[in-house]
Amino acid sequence: MQLSDAGVIAPVPLATPALQYPPIALARHIEGRVEVSVLVDERGTVADAKLVAGAGGKSGLNEAALANARRRRYRPASKDGVPVKVWVPVTVNFVLPK
């Protein structure tokens, strides 16, 4: 099922865990943006997560973004009042603390 399918109501984020900044990225002052796609199941849990567009280098940003995305919780998507599985885009932005 796709978010763009007729009659599909998108999942709603319920819990977004705190982002763990990778120590190597912190030490090297690396910021970045990571695009992930998550499969939200009928219970609102993340069943799978895939990297769509990662941050370059070996800073740990991609791995941290995937770990964060996997721990998120949602009110599940639905179609005609029935919970359904859908892939949802997630953007994780890493910004150095001030």
N, CA, C and O atoms as a CHARMM CRD file, in Angstrom:
* protein
*
  392
    1    1 MET  N      0.84300  -1.17300   0.00000 PROA 1      0.00000
    2    1 MET  CA     0.00000   0.00000   0.00000 PROA 1      0.00000
    3    1 MET  C      0.89400   1.24400   0.00000 PROA 1      0.00000
    4    1 MET  O      1.91900   1.28400   0.68000 PROA 1      0.00000
    5    2 GLN  N      0.49800   2.23600  -0.75700 PROA 2      0.00000
    6    2 GLN  CA     1.25600   3.48700  -0.85400 PROA 2      0.00000
    7    2 GLN  C      0.44500   4.63700  -0.25600 PROA 2      0.00000
    8    2 GLN  O     -0.78600   4.61800  -0.27700 PROA 2      0.00000
    9    3 LEU  N      1.14600   5.63100   0.27400 PROA 3      0.00000
   10    3 LEU  CA     0.46400   6.80200   0.80700 PROA 3      0.00000
   11    3 LEU  C     -0.37700   7.48800  -0.26200 PROA 3      0.00000
   12    3 LEU  O     -1.39900   8.10300   0.04100 PROA 3      0.00000
   13    4 SER  N      0.05900   7.37900  -1.51400 PROA 4      0.00000
   14    4 SER  CA    -0.63500   8.04500  -2.61200 PROA 4      0.00000
   15    4 SER  C     -1.86400   7.27400  -3.09800 PROA 4      0.00000
   16    4 SER  O     -2.62100   7.79300  -3.91900 PROA 4      0.00000
   17    5 ASP  N     -2.08100   6.04200  -2.61000 PROA 5      0.00000
   18    5 ASP  CA    -3.24900   5.26900  -3.02400 PROA 5      0.00000
   19    5 ASP  C     -4.52700   5.97200  -2.56800 PROA 5      0.00000
   20    5 ASP  O     -4.56700   6.57400  -1.49500 PROA 5      0.00000
   21    6 ALA  N     -5.55700   5.89000  -3.38400 PROA 6      0.00000
   22    6 ALA  CA    -6.83100   6.53100  -3.06200 PROA 6      0.00000
   23    6 ALA  C     -7.39100   6.00200  -1.74600 PROA 6      0.00000
   24    6 ALA  O     -7.40600   4.79400  -1.51200 PROA 6      0.00000
   25    7 GLY  N     -7.84600   6.90600  -0.89800 PROA 7      0.00000
   26    7 GLY  CA    -8.48300   6.52500   0.34800 PROA 7      0.00000
   27    7 GLY  C     -7.55300   6.20300   1.49800 PROA 7      0.00000
   28    7 GLY  O     -8.02400   5.88600   2.59000 PROA 7      0.00000
   29    8 VAL  N     -6.23300   6.27600   1.28700 PROA 8      0.00000
   30    8 VAL  CA    -5.28600   5.96600   2.35200 PROA 8      0.00000
   31    8 VAL  C     -5.06300   7.21300   3.20700 PROA 8      0.00000
   32    8 VAL  O     -4.74200   8.28800   2.69900 PROA 8      0.00000
   33    9 ILE  N     -5.24000   7.04300   4.50600 PROA 9      0.00000
   34    9 ILE  CA    -4.97400   8.11700   5.45700 PROA 9      0.00000
   35    9 ILE  C     -3.60800   7.83300   6.06900 PROA 9      0.00000
   36    9 ILE  O     -3.36900   6.74900   6.60100 PROA 9      0.00000
   37   10 ALA  N     -2.71700   8.81200   5.99100 PROA 10     0.00000
   38   10 ALA  CA    -1.32300   8.65000   6.42600 PROA 10     0.00000
   39   10 ALA  C     -1.21300   8.36900   7.91800 PROA 10     0.00000
   40   10 ALA  O     -2.05700   8.80300   8.70200 PROA 10     0.00000
   41   11 PRO  N     -0.17200   7.64400   8.30800 PROA 11     0.00000
   42   11 PRO  CA     0.07500   7.43500   9.73400 PROA 11     0.00000
   43   11 PRO  C      0.43900   8.75300  10.41000 PROA 11     0.00000
   44   11 PRO  O      0.94800   9.67600   9.77300 PROA 11     0.00000
   45   12 VAL  N      0.17100   8.82300  11.70700 PROA 12     0.00000
   46   12 VAL  CA     0.46600  10.03100  12.48300 PROA 12     0.00000
   47   12 VAL  C      1.55000   9.71000  13.50300 PROA 12     0.00000
   48   12 VAL  O      1.40400   8.76000  14.27200 PROA 12     0.00000
   49   13 PRO  N      2.64500  10.48700  13.52800 PROA 13     0.00000
   50   13 PRO  CA     3.69800  10.22400  14.51300 PROA 13     0.00000
   51   13 PRO  C      3.17200  10.39300  15.93500 PROA 13     0.00000
   52   13 PRO  O      2.50900  11.38100  16.24900 PROA 13     0.00000
   53   14 LEU  N      3.47500   9.42000  16.78800 PROA 14     0.00000
   54   14 LEU  CA     3.07600   9.47900  18.19300 PROA 14     0.00000
   55   14 LEU  C      4.28700   9.64100  19.10300 PROA 14     0.00000
   56   14 LEU  O      4.22800  10.35300  20.10500 PROA 14     0.00000
   57   15 ALA  N      5.38200   8.97900  18.75000 PROA 15     0.00000
   58   15 ALA  CA     6.58700   9.02700  19.57800 PROA 15     0.00000
   59   15 ALA  C      7.81800   9.10800  18.68800 PROA 15     0.00000
   60   15 ALA  O      8.07200   8.22800  17.86600 PROA 15     0.00000
   61   16 THR  N      8.57400  10.18400  18.87000 PROA 16     0.00000
   62   16 THR  CA     9.83000  10.34900  18.16000 PROA 16     0.00000
   63   16 THR  C     10.93600  10.41000  19.20800 PROA 16     0.00000
   64   16 THR  O     11.04400  11.39300  19.94000 PROA 16     0.00000
   65   17 PRO  N     11.75600   9.36800  19.28400 PROA 17     0.00000
   66   17 PRO  CA    12.80500   9.34200  20.30700 PROA 17     0.00000
   67   17 PRO  C     13.85200  10.42500  20.07300 PROA 17     0.00000
   68   17 PRO  O     14.02800  10.91000  18.95500 PROA 17     0.00000
   69   18 ALA  N     14.53500  10.79100  21.13800 PROA 18     0.00000
   70   18 ALA  CA    15.61000  11.77200  21.03100 PROA 18     0.00000
   71   18 ALA  C     16.68600  11.25800  20.07600 PROA 18     0.00000
   72   18 ALA  O     17.03500  10.07700  20.08100 PROA 18     0.00000
   73   19 LEU  N     17.19100  12.15500  19.27500 PROA 19     0.00000
   74   19 LEU  CA    18.21700  11.80200  18.29800 PROA 19     0.00000
   75   19 LEU  C     19.56700  11.70500  18.99700 PROA 19     0.00000
   76   19 LEU  O     19.97700  12.62700  19.70200 PROA 19     0.00000
   77   20 GLN  N     20.25000  10.59000  18.80000 PROA 20     0.00000
   78   20 GLN  CA    21.58200  10.38500  19.36800 PROA 20     0.00000
   79   20 GLN  C     22.61900  10.81800  18.32900 PROA 20     0.00000
   80   20 GLN  O     22.79900  10.15400  17.30900 PROA 20     0.00000
   81   21 TYR  N     23.28900  11.92100  18.59500 PROA 21     0.00000
   82   21 TYR  CA    24.30500  12.42400  17.66500 PROA 21     0.00000
   83   21 TYR  C     25.52500  11.50700  17.73500 PROA 21     0.00000
   84   21 TYR  O     26.05100  11.28300  18.82600 PROA 21     0.00000
   85   22 PRO  N     25.98300  10.97700  16.62100 PROA 22     0.00000
   86   22 PRO  CA    27.14200  10.08300  16.63800 PROA 22     0.00000
   87   22 PRO  C     28.37800  10.80700  17.17600 PROA 22     0.00000
   88   22 PRO  O     28.66800  11.92200  16.74400 PROA 22     0.00000
   89   23 PRO  N     29.10600  10.20000  18.10300 PROA 23     0.00000
   90   23 PRO  CA    30.28500  10.84300  18.69800 PROA 23     0.00000
   91   23 PRO  C     31.32400  11.28600  17.66900 PROA 23     0.00000
   92   23 PRO  O     31.92600  12.34900  17.81900 PROA 23     0.00000
   93   24 ILE  N     31.54200  10.48300  16.62400 PROA 24     0.00000
   94   24 ILE  CA    32.54800  10.84600  15.61900 PROA 24     0.00000
   95   24 ILE  C     32.11100  12.08900  14.84900 PROA 24     0.00000
   96   24 ILE  O     32.94000  12.94300  14.53200 PROA 24     0.00000
   97   25 ALA  N     30.81500  12.19800  14.54600 PROA 25     0.00000
   98   25 ALA  CA    30.29900  13.37700  13.83900 PROA 25     0.00000
   99   25 ALA  C     30.38400  14.60200  14.73800 PROA 25     0.00000
  100   25 ALA  O     30.69900  15.69900  14.27700 PROA 25     0.00000
  101   26 LEU  N     30.10300  14.41300  16.01000 PROA 26     0.00000
  102   26 LEU  CA    30.18800  15.50100  16.98400 PROA 26     0.00000
  103   26 LEU  C     31.62900  16.00700  17.08700 PROA 26     0.00000
  104   26 LEU  O     31.87800  17.21200  17.05800 PROA 26     0.00000
  105   27 ALA  N     32.56100  15.08000  17.20700 PROA 27     0.00000
  106   27 ALA  CA    33.97700  15.43900  17.34200 PROA 27     0.00000
  107   27 ALA  C     34.50500  16.14800  16.09600 PROA 27     0.00000
  108   27 ALA  O     35.36600  17.02300  16.18900 PROA 27     0.00000
  109   28 ARG  N     33.98200  15.76200  14.92800 PROA 28     0.00000
  110   28 ARG  CA    34.45300  16.35600  13.66800 PROA 28     0.00000
  111   28 ARG  C     33.58600  17.53000  13.21700 PROA 28     0.00000
  112   28 ARG  O     33.81200  18.09000  12.14400 PROA 28     0.00000
  113   29 HSD  N     32.59600  17.90300  14.02700 PROA 29     0.00000
  114   29 HSD  CA    31.69300  19.02300  13.72200 PROA 29     0.00000
  115   29 HSD  C     30.96800  18.81800  12.39100 PROA 29     0.00000
  116   29 HSD  O     30.89200  19.72600  11.56200 PROA 29     0.00000
  117   30 ILE  N     30.43700  17.60700  12.20400 PROA 30     0.00000
  118   30 ILE  CA    29.74600  17.26300  10.96500 PROA 30     0.00000
  119   30 ILE  C     28.23700  17.35400  11.18600 PROA 30     0.00000
  120   30 ILE  O     27.69500  16.78100  12.13200 PROA 30     0.00000
  121   31 GLU  N     27.57100  18.08900  10.28700 PROA 31     0.00000
  122   31 GLU  CA    26.11800  18.14900  10.27400 PROA 31     0.00000
  123   31 GLU  C     25.65300  17.46900   8.99200 PROA 31     0.00000
  124   31 GLU  O     26.44000  17.28100   8.06400 PROA 31     0.00000
  125   32 GLY  N     24.39000  17.10400   8.94200 PROA 32     0.00000
  126   32 GLY  CA    23.89300  16.47500   7.72600 PROA 32     0.00000
  127   32 GLY  C     22.41900  16.17700   7.77700 PROA 32     0.00000
  128   32 GLY  O     21.75500  16.32400   8.80300 PROA 32     0.00000
  129   33 ARG  N     21.93300  15.75400   6.63000 PROA 33     0.00000
  130   33 ARG  CA    20.52500  15.41500   6.46600 PROA 33     0.00000
  131   33 ARG  C     20.46400  14.01300   5.87000 PROA 33     0.00000
  132   33 ARG  O     21.15300  13.70600   4.89700 PROA 33     0.00000
  133   34 VAL  N     19.63100  13.17300   6.47000 PROA 34     0.00000
  134   34 VAL  CA    19.50400  11.79300   6.00700 PROA 34     0.00000
  135   34 VAL  C     18.03500  11.52100   5.69300 PROA 34     0.00000
  136   34 VAL  O     17.15300  11.79900   6.50500 PROA 34     0.00000
  137   35 GLU  N     17.79000  10.97900   4.51300 PROA 35     0.00000
  138   35 GLU  CA    16.42900  10.61400   4.09900 PROA 35     0.00000
  139   35 GLU  C     16.26600   9.10500   4.27400 PROA 35     0.00000
  140   35 GLU  O     17.06600   8.31500   3.77200 PROA 35     0.00000
  141   36 VAL  N     15.21400   8.72800   4.99500 PROA 36     0.00000
  142   36 VAL  CA    14.92400   7.33100   5.29200 PROA 36     0.00000
  143   36 VAL  C     13.49600   7.04000   4.88000 PROA 36     0.00000
  144   36 VAL  O     12.65000   7.93400   4.89100 PROA 36     0.00000
  145   37 SER  N     13.21800   5.79600   4.51700 PROA 37     0.00000
  146   37 SER  CA    11.85500   5.35100   4.26300 PROA 37     0.00000
  147   37 SER  C     11.54300   4.26300   5.27800 PROA 37     0.00000
  148   37 SER  O     12.29500   3.29600   5.40200 PROA 37     0.00000
  149   38 VAL  N     10.42900   4.41500   6.01100 PROA 38     0.00000
  150   38 VAL  CA    10.06600   3.42600   7.02500 PROA 38     0.00000
  151   38 VAL  C      8.74800   2.76100   6.65500 PROA 38     0.00000
  152   38 VAL  O      7.83400   3.39200   6.12300 PROA 38     0.00000
  153   39 LEU  N      8.67800   1.46300   6.95200 PROA 39     0.00000
  154   39 LEU  CA     7.44600   0.70800   6.74500 PROA 39     0.00000
  155   39 LEU  C      6.71100   0.67100   8.07800 PROA 39     0.00000
  156   39 LEU  O      7.12900  -0.01000   9.01400 PROA 39     0.00000
  157   40 VAL  N      5.60700   1.41600   8.14900 PROA 40     0.00000
  158   40 VAL  CA     4.79300   1.45000   9.36400 PROA 40     0.00000
  159   40 VAL  C      3.72400   0.36400   9.22900 PROA 40     0.00000
  160   40 VAL  O      2.93100   0.37500   8.28800 PROA 40     0.00000
  161   41 ASP  N      3.71300  -0.58000  10.18600 PROA 41     0.00000
  162   41 ASP  CA     2.76400  -1.69800  10.08900 PROA 41     0.00000
  163   41 ASP  C      1.38900  -1.32100  10.65800 PROA 41     0.00000
  164   41 ASP  O      1.15000  -0.17800  11.04800 PROA 41     0.00000
  165   42 GLU  N      0.50600  -2.30800  10.69300 PROA 42     0.00000
  166   42 GLU  CA    -0.87900  -2.07900  11.11200 PROA 42     0.00000
  167   42 GLU  C     -1.00000  -1.73500  12.59600 PROA 42     0.00000
  168   42 GLU  O     -2.04900  -1.26100  13.03200 PROA 42     0.00000
  169   43 ARG  N      0.05000  -1.96600  13.37200 PROA 43     0.00000
  170   43 ARG  CA     0.04200  -1.62500  14.80200 PROA 43     0.00000
  171   43 ARG  C      0.70600  -0.27900  15.07000 PROA 43     0.00000
  172   43 ARG  O      0.68700   0.20800  16.20100 PROA 43     0.00000
  173   44 GLY  N      1.29400   0.32500  14.03500 PROA 44     0.00000
  174   44 GLY  CA     1.95200   1.61500  14.19600 PROA 44     0.00000
  175   44 GLY  C      3.42200   1.51100  14.54400 PROA 44     0.00000
  176   44 GLY  O      4.06100   2.51600  14.85700 PROA 44     0.00000
  177   45 THR  N      3.96700   0.29900  14.49400 PROA 45     0.00000
  178   45 THR  CA     5.39300   0.13800  14.74600 PROA 45     0.00000
  179   45 THR  C      6.14600   0.10400  13.41700 PROA 45     0.00000
  180   45 THR  O      5.57000  -0.20300  12.37300 PROA 45     0.00000
  181   46 VAL  N      7.42700   0.42100  13.46900 PROA 46     0.00000
  182   46 VAL  CA     8.24600   0.41900  12.26400 PROA 46     0.00000
  183   46 VAL  C      8.73500  -0.99900  12.01900 PROA 46     0.00000
  184   46 VAL  O      9.50800  -1.54200  12.80900 PROA 46     0.00000
  185   47 ALA  N      8.28100  -1.59800  10.92100 PROA 47     0.00000
  186   47 ALA  CA     8.63500  -2.96900  10.58100 PROA 47     0.00000
  187   47 ALA  C      9.93600  -3.04200   9.79300 PROA 47     0.00000
  188   47 ALA  O     10.62500  -4.06200   9.81900 PROA 47     0.00000
  189   48 ASP  N     10.27500  -1.95300   9.08700 PROA 48     0.00000
  190   48 ASP  CA    11.48400  -1.94100   8.27300 PROA 48     0.00000
  191   48 ASP  C     11.89100  -0.48600   8.05500 PROA 48     0.00000
  192   48 ASP  O     11.05800   0.41800   8.12800 PROA 48     0.00000
  193   49 ALA  N     13.16700  -0.27100   7.78900 PROA 49     0.00000
  194   49 ALA  CA    13.66800   1.07200   7.48400 PROA 49     0.00000
  195   49 ALA  C     14.77500   0.95100   6.45600 PROA 49     0.00000
  196   49 ALA  O     15.65300   0.09600   6.56600 PROA 49     0.00000
  197   50 LYS  N     14.72200   1.82500   5.44600 PROA 50     0.00000
  198   50 LYS  CA    15.72100   1.81300   4.38300 PROA 50     0.00000
  199   50 LYS  C     16.29900   3.21200   4.19800 PROA 50     0.00000
  200   50 LYS  O     15.59500   4.21600   4.30700 PROA 50     0.00000
  201   51 LEU  N     17.58200   3.24900   3.91900 PROA 51     0.00000
  202   51 LEU  CA    18.24800   4.50200   3.62700 PROA 51     0.00000
  203   51 LEU  C     17.88500   4.92100   2.20400 PROA 51     0.00000
  204   51 LEU  O     18.03100   4.13400   1.26900 PROA 51     0.00000
  205   52 VAL  N     17.41600   6.15100   2.03800 PROA 52     0.00000
  206   52 VAL  CA    17.06100   6.66700   0.71500 PROA 52     0.00000
  207   52 VAL  C     18.16600   7.58500   0.20500 PROA 52     0.00000
  208   52 VAL  O     18.64000   7.42900  -0.92000 PROA 52     0.00000
  209   53 ALA  N     18.57300   8.53800   1.03200 PROA 53     0.00000
  210   53 ALA  CA    19.66100   9.45400   0.68700 PROA 53     0.00000
  211   53 ALA  C     20.45100   9.72600   1.95400 PROA 53     0.00000
  212   53 ALA  O     19.94500  10.33600   2.89600 PROA 53     0.00000
  213   54 GLY  N     21.67900   9.27500   1.96800 PROA 54     0.00000
  214   54 GLY  CA    22.48200   9.40000   3.17100 PROA 54     0.00000
  215   54 GLY  C     23.41000  10.59700   3.16600 PROA 54     0.00000
  216   54 GLY  O     23.62200  11.25500   2.14700 PROA 54     0.00000
  217   55 ALA  N     23.95300  10.85300   4.34000 PROA 55     0.00000
  218   55 ALA  CA    24.99500  11.86100   4.48100 PROA 55     0.00000
  219   55 ALA  C     26.30700  11.19100   4.07200 PROA 55     0.00000
  220   55 ALA  O     26.53200  10.02100   4.38100 PROA 55     0.00000
  221   56 GLY  N     27.14800  11.91300   3.39700 PROA 56     0.00000
  222   56 GLY  CA    28.39900  11.33600   2.91800 PROA 56     0.00000
  223   56 GLY  C     29.39300  11.06900   4.03500 PROA 56     0.00000
  224   56 GLY  O     29.26400  11.58900   5.14400 PROA 56     0.00000
  225   57 GLY  N     30.37100  10.26200   3.72400 PROA 57     0.00000
  226   57 GLY  CA    31.45200   9.99400   4.67300 PROA 57     0.00000
  227   57 GLY  C     31.11300   8.91800   5.68100 PROA 57     0.00000
  228   57 GLY  O     30.04900   8.30100   5.62600 PROA 57     0.00000
  229   58 LYS  N     32.02900   8.70500   6.59400 PROA 58     0.00000
  230   58 LYS  CA    31.87400   7.66900   7.62000 PROA 58     0.00000
  231   58 LYS  C     31.70600   8.33200   8.99000 PROA 58     0.00000
  232   58 LYS  O     32.46400   8.07000   9.92300 PROA 58     0.00000
  233   59 SER  N     30.70000   9.18900   9.08300 PROA 59     0.00000
  234   59 SER  CA    30.48600   9.95300  10.30800 PROA 59     0.00000
  235   59 SER  C     29.49900   9.28200  11.25900 PROA 59     0.00000
  236   59 SER  O     29.36900   9.70200  12.40900 PROA 59     0.00000
  237   60 GLY  N     28.80200   8.24200  10.79300 PROA 60     0.00000
  238   60 GLY  CA    27.81000   7.57400  11.62500 PROA 60     0.00000
  239   60 GLY  C     26.42200   8.17800  11.53400 PROA 60     0.00000
  240   60 GLY  O     25.49600   7.69400  12.18500 PROA 60     0.00000
  241   61 LEU  N     26.25900   9.23000  10.73700 PROA 61     0.00000
  242   61 LEU  CA    24.94500   9.88500  10.63800 PROA 61     0.00000
  243   61 LEU  C     23.88600   8.95200  10.05100 PROA 61     0.00000
  244   61 LEU  O     22.75700   8.90700  10.54100 PROA 61     0.00000
  245   62 ASN  N     24.24400   8.21100   9.01000 PROA 62     0.00000
  246   62 ASN  CA    23.27100   7.31000   8.37500 PROA 62     0.00000
  247   62 ASN  C     22.77600   6.25200   9.35700 PROA 62     0.00000
  248   62 ASN  O     21.57600   5.99600   9.45600 PROA 62     0.00000
  249   63 GLU  N     23.70900   5.64300  10.07900 PROA 63     0.00000
  250   63 GLU  CA    23.34700   4.59500  11.03800 PROA 63     0.00000
  251   63 GLU  C     22.48900   5.15600  12.17500 PROA 63     0.00000
  252   63 GLU  O     21.52400   4.52300  12.60500 PROA 63     0.00000
  253   64 ALA  N     22.84900   6.34500  12.65500 PROA 64     0.00000
  254   64 ALA  CA    22.08000   6.97000  13.73700 PROA 64     0.00000
  255   64 ALA  C     20.66900   7.33300  13.26700 PROA 64     0.00000
  256   64 ALA  O     19.70500   7.19600  14.02000 PROA 64     0.00000
  257   65 ALA  N     20.55300   7.79400  12.02100 PROA 65     0.00000
  258   65 ALA  CA    19.23700   8.14100  11.47700 PROA 65     0.00000
  259   65 ALA  C     18.35700   6.90100  11.34300 PROA 65     0.00000
  260   65 ALA  O     17.17300   6.94300  11.67700 PROA 65     0.00000
  261   66 LEU  N     18.92700   5.80100  10.85800 PROA 66     0.00000
  262   66 LEU  CA    18.16100   4.55600  10.73100 PROA 66     0.00000
  263   66 LEU  C     17.72600   4.04400  12.10300 PROA 66     0.00000
  264   66 LEU  O     16.58900   3.60300  12.26800 PROA 66     0.00000
  265   67 ALA  N     18.61800   4.10000  13.07800 PROA 67     0.00000
  266   67 ALA  CA    18.28700   3.64500  14.42800 PROA 67     0.00000
  267   67 ALA  C     17.15900   4.48800  15.02000 PROA 67     0.00000
  268   67 ALA  O     16.24700   3.95900  15.65600 PROA 67     0.00000
  269   68 ASN  N     17.22600   5.80400  14.80700 PROA 68     0.00000
  270   68 ASN  CA    16.19300   6.70000  15.30700 PROA 68     0.00000
  271   68 ASN  C     14.85500   6.40800  14.62600 PROA 68     0.00000
  272   68 ASN  O     13.81800   6.34500  15.28600 PROA 68     0.00000
  273   69 ALA  N     14.88500   6.23000  13.30900 PROA 69     0.00000
  274   69 ALA  CA    13.65300   5.97400  12.55900 PROA 69     0.00000
  275   69 ALA  C     12.99400   4.66400  12.99200 PROA 69     0.00000
  276   69 ALA  O     11.76700   4.58100  13.04700 PROA 69     0.00000
  277   70 ARG  N     13.78900   3.64800  13.29800 PROA 70     0.00000
  278   70 ARG  CA    13.25600   2.34700  13.71000 PROA 70     0.00000
  279   70 ARG  C     12.56100   2.40500  15.07300 PROA 70     0.00000
  280   70 ARG  O     11.68600   1.58500  15.35000 PROA 70     0.00000
  281   71 ARG  N     12.93800   3.36300  15.92700 PROA 71     0.00000
  282   71 ARG  CA    12.35400   3.45600  17.26600 PROA 71     0.00000
  283   71 ARG  C     11.09500   4.32800  17.31000 PROA 71     0.00000
  284   71 ARG  O     10.46200   4.43600  18.35900 PROA 71     0.00000
  285   72 ARG  N     10.73500   4.93500  16.21200 PROA 72     0.00000
  286   72 ARG  CA     9.54500   5.79900  16.18000 PROA 72     0.00000
  287   72 ARG  C      8.27000   4.97100  16.25300 PROA 72     0.00000
  288   72 ARG  O      8.25400   3.79700  15.88400 PROA 72     0.00000
  289   73 ARG  N      7.20500   5.59900  16.73300 PROA 73     0.00000
  290   73 ARG  CA     5.89400   4.94900  16.82000 PROA 73     0.00000
  291   73 ARG  C      4.84900   5.85600  16.18200 PROA 73     0.00000
  292   73 ARG  O      4.95200   7.08100  16.23300 PROA 73     0.00000
  293   74 TYR  N      3.85000   5.23500  15.58400 PROA 74     0.00000
  294   74 TYR  CA     2.83000   5.96200  14.83600 PROA 74     0.00000
  295   74 TYR  C      1.42800   5.45500  15.16800 PROA 74     0.00000
  296   74 TYR  O      1.24800   4.32700  15.62700 PROA 74     0.00000
  297   75 ARG  N      0.44700   6.31400  14.92300 PROA 75     0.00000
  298   75 ARG  CA    -0.92000   5.81800  14.80400 PROA 75     0.00000
  299   75 ARG  C     -0.95400   5.30100  13.37000 PROA 75     0.00000
  300   75 ARG  O     -0.63700   6.04900  12.44500 PROA 75     0.00000
  301   76 PRO  N     -1.33200   4.03700  13.16200 PROA 76     0.00000
  302   76 PRO  CA    -1.17600   3.44700  11.82700 PROA 76     0.00000
  303   76 PRO  C     -2.00000   4.14300  10.74200 PROA 76     0.00000
  304   76 PRO  O     -3.00600   4.80100  11.00800 PROA 76     0.00000
  305   77 ALA  N     -1.52600   3.96500   9.51700 PROA 77     0.00000
  306   77 ALA  CA    -2.28400   4.43100   8.35800 PROA 77     0.00000
  307   77 ALA  C     -3.54200   3.58300   8.26100 PROA 77     0.00000
  308   77 ALA  O     -3.61500   2.48200   8.80600 PROA 77     0.00000
  309   78 SER  N     -4.53000   4.11800   7.55500 PROA 78     0.00000
  310   78 SER  CA    -5.76100   3.33600   7.37100 PROA 78     0.00000
  311   78 SER  C     -6.34400   3.58400   5.99200 PROA 78     0.00000
  312   78 SER  O     -6.09700   4.60200   5.34600 PROA 78     0.00000
  313   79 LYS  N     -7.12400   2.60700   5.57900 PROA 79     0.00000
  314   79 LYS  CA    -7.88200   2.72400   4.33300 PROA 79     0.00000
  315   79 LYS  C     -9.26200   2.15800   4.63300 PROA 79     0.00000
  316   79 LYS  O     -9.39700   1.00800   5.05000 PROA 79     0.00000
  317   80 ASP  N    -10.27500   2.97200   4.41700 PROA 80     0.00000
  318   80 ASP  CA   -11.65800   2.58100   4.71500 PROA 80     0.00000
  319   80 ASP  C    -11.80300   2.13900   6.16900 PROA 80     0.00000
  320   80 ASP  O    -12.55600   1.21100   6.46400 PROA 80     0.00000
  321   81 GLY  N    -11.07800   2.80300   7.08200 PROA 81     0.00000
  322   81 GLY  CA   -11.18000   2.50400   8.50700 PROA 81     0.00000
  323   81 GLY  C    -10.39700   1.29300   8.97300 PROA 81     0.00000
  324   81 GLY  O    -10.44600   0.94000  10.15100 PROA 81     0.00000
  325   82 VAL  N     -9.67100   0.64900   8.06000 PROA 82     0.00000
  326   82 VAL  CA    -8.90100  -0.55100   8.40800 PROA 82     0.00000
  327   82 VAL  C     -7.40900  -0.18800   8.41600 PROA 82     0.00000
  328   82 VAL  O     -6.91600   0.38800   7.44600 PROA 82     0.00000
  329   83 PRO  N     -6.67700  -0.52000   9.50400 PROA 83     0.00000
  330   83 PRO  CA    -5.24000  -0.23000   9.53200 PROA 83     0.00000
  331   83 PRO  C     -4.50400  -0.97500   8.41600 PROA 83     0.00000
  332   83 PRO  O     -4.77900  -2.14400   8.14500 PROA 83     0.00000
  333   84 VAL  N     -3.56600  -0.27400   7.77600 PROA 84     0.00000
  334   84 VAL  CA    -2.78500  -0.86400   6.68000 PROA 84     0.00000
  335   84 VAL  C     -1.31000  -0.50800   6.84500 PROA 84     0.00000
  336   84 VAL  O     -0.96100   0.45900   7.52300 PROA 84     0.00000
  337   85 LYS  N     -0.44500  -1.31400   6.20700 PROA 85     0.00000
  338   85 LYS  CA     0.99600  -1.04100   6.16900 PROA 85     0.00000
  339   85 LYS  C      1.27500  -0.04800   5.05900 PROA 85     0.00000
  340   85 LYS  O      0.71100  -0.15000   3.97000 PROA 85     0.00000
  341   86 VAL  N      2.15000   0.91800   5.33700 PROA 86     0.00000
  342   86 VAL  CA     2.57500   1.85900   4.29400 PROA 86     0.00000
  343   86 VAL  C      4.02500   2.27100   4.52800 PROA 86     0.00000
  344   86 VAL  O      4.51400   2.28000   5.65800 PROA 86     0.00000
  345   87 TRP  N      4.69800   2.61000   3.43400 PROA 87     0.00000
  346   87 TRP  CA     6.03600   3.19000   3.51000 PROA 87     0.00000
  347   87 TRP  C      5.88000   4.69300   3.66400 PROA 87     0.00000
  348   87 TRP  O      5.09300   5.32500   2.95900 PROA 87     0.00000
  349   88 VAL  N      6.64500   5.26200   4.60000 PROA 88     0.00000
  350   88 VAL  CA     6.55600   6.68100   4.91600 PROA 88     0.00000
  351   88 VAL  C      7.94900   7.30200   4.84000 PROA 88     0.00000
  352   88 VAL  O      8.90400   6.74500   5.38100 PROA 88     0.00000
  353   89 PRO  N      8.07400   8.45900   4.16800 PROA 89     0.00000
  354   89 PRO  CA     9.37500   9.12400   4.14000 PROA 89     0.00000
  355   89 PRO  C      9.65200   9.82200   5.47700 PROA 89     0.00000
  356   89 PRO  O      8.75600  10.41400   6.07900 PROA 89     0.00000
  357   90 VAL  N     10.89700   9.74200   5.92200 PROA 90     0.00000
  358   90 VAL  CA    11.32100  10.39600   7.16200 PROA 90     0.00000
  359   90 VAL  C     12.62900  11.13100   6.87000 PROA 90     0.00000
  360   90 VAL  O     13.55300  10.56400   6.28700 PROA 90     0.00000
  361   91 THR  N     12.69500  12.39000   7.27900 PROA 91     0.00000
  362   91 THR  CA    13.92800  13.17100   7.15500 PROA 91     0.00000
  363   91 THR  C     14.50100  13.36400   8.55000 PROA 91     0.00000
  364   91 THR  O     13.80100  13.79000   9.46900 PROA 91     0.00000
  365   92 VAL  N     15.78400  13.04400   8.69700 PROA 92     0.00000
  366   92 VAL  CA    16.46600  13.22800   9.97600 PROA 92     0.00000
  367   92 VAL  C     17.57100  14.25800   9.75100 PROA 92     0.00000
  368   92 VAL  O     18.49000  14.04600   8.96100 PROA 92     0.00000
  369   93 ASN  N     17.45700  15.38300  10.46800 PROA 93     0.00000
  370   93 ASN  CA    18.44100  16.45400  10.35600 PROA 93     0.00000
  371   93 ASN  C     19.36400  16.45500  11.55900 PROA 93     0.00000
  372   93 ASN  O     18.90900  16.47800  12.70300 PROA 93     0.00000
  373   94 PHE  N     20.64600  16.43000  11.29800 PROA 94     0.00000
  374   94 PHE  CA    21.64400  16.49900  12.34900 PROA 94     0.00000
  375   94 PHE  C     22.22800  17.90500  12.36600 PROA 94     0.00000
  376   94 PHE  O     22.89300  18.32400  11.41900 PROA 94     0.00000
  377   95 VAL  N     21.97300  18.62700  13.45100 PROA 95     0.00000
  378   95 VAL  CA    22.46900  19.98700  13.61400 PROA 95     0.00000
  379   95 VAL  C     23.26900  20.01700  14.91000 PROA 95     0.00000
  380   95 VAL  O     22.77600  19.61600  15.96400 PROA 95     0.00000
  381   96 LEU  N     24.48400  20.48600  14.82400 PROA 96     0.00000
  382   96 LEU  CA    25.34400  20.53300  15.99400 PROA 96     0.00000
  383   96 LEU  C     24.74000  21.39200  17.09500 PROA 96     0.00000
  384   96 LEU  O     24.19300  22.46000  16.81900 PROA 96     0.00000
  385   97 PRO  N     24.83500  20.93400  18.34800 PROA 97     0.00000
  386   97 PRO  CA    24.33600  21.75100  19.45400 PROA 97     0.00000
  387   97 PRO  C     25.14400  23.03900  19.57600 PROA 97     0.00000
  388   97 PRO  O     26.34500  23.06400  19.30700 PROA 97     0.00000
  389   98 LYS  N     24.47900  24.08000  19.97700 PROA 98     0.00000
  390   98 LYS  CA    25.14100  25.40400  20.10400 PROA 98     0.00000
  391   98 LYS  C     25.89700  25.48900  21.40700 PROA 98     0.00000
  392   98 LYS  O     26.51500  26.51400  21.69700 PROA 98     0.00000
